């Protein structure tokens, strides 16, 4: 049996919520929200991983690539 690998590329809208002070700039909020969402996906925290599905507001499949797995 030959093995193949499928890679699915998606675009997600993920809600990042927090409380920012009135002196916080839009750029600071944007950067903090980006860092928070990136950390949620990359830090490996089990509790964060359970929270992700509740924060996804939309999901769009952009591309699916199927390639043969290289033989070792």
N, C-alpha and C positions, 0 to 999 in steps of 0.2 A: 504494500500500500504506500503510495507517495503522499507526503505531507505537503500542505500548502499553508501559507500564512496570509491572513487578511488583516489589513490595517484600515480602520475607519476614521476619517477625519471629520470632525464635527465643529459646529459653532454653537456655543451656548450663551444664553443670557442668564447670568447668575446674580442674584440679589446680594448686595453687600450692605449691611445695615450697621449703624453705629450712631453715636452721639458726638457731634462736632461743635466746638465753641463758635461763638459769633465772629471771632477774629480769625477763624480758619479760612484760608482761601480755597477757591474752587479747585485749583491745581493740587493743593495739599489733600483735599478730600478725594480727588480722583486717584492720586498716587496711593493713599492709604487703603482705599477700596480695592485697587488692583493688587496691592501687596497682600491684603487679607484673603482675597479669593485665591490668589496663587498659592499662598501658604496652606489654605484649606485643602487644595489638591495635592500638594507636594510634601507636606510634613509627616504623613503616615500616621496621624493621630486617629485612632478608631472612632472617637466621639465626633471628630470633624467629618469623617467619611460618612457617618450615619446622618449627618445634618445636610450633606450636599443635595440629595434628591429633593428636599423641601425648599431649597433655595433656587433650583433651576426653574426659570420662568419660560424658557423656550429652548428647543433643541432642533438643529437643522443639520442633516447629513450633507456634507459637501463633496466627499469623495470616498470611494471604497477601492482599495488596491489589493488584488489577489496575486501572489507570486509563489512560485515553488520554493519550498524550504531548501536551503543549501545542504548538500549531503556532506556528512562528516566522515 
